């Protein structure tokens, strides 16, 4: 299993989850506030979630 890189920016309430650090990618936003990052082969290499606290409260 590959190690995931995670980082939470408390000031801006953004969660970053990546498989690979600093790799060129193409991003899409299939859901408001969620970015999916894919490499040149289309494999998901990262996810960025904005307004994490708000998203968690919606799930409760």
C-alpha positions, 0 to 999 in steps of 0.5 A: 500500500502506498503512503498517502500525503495528507495536509489540513489547512486550518486557516482556510479549512482545506484538506489535501490528500495525495498519493504523489507529491508535486506531479503534473495533473489535470483537475476536475470539480465533479462536486462543488468544493471537491477537486479530483486530481488525475495524472496523464493516464487518468489515475487519481493522484489526489483530492482537495476538499474545501470547507471540510468542517461544513462538509462533515456537518452535512454528513451528520 
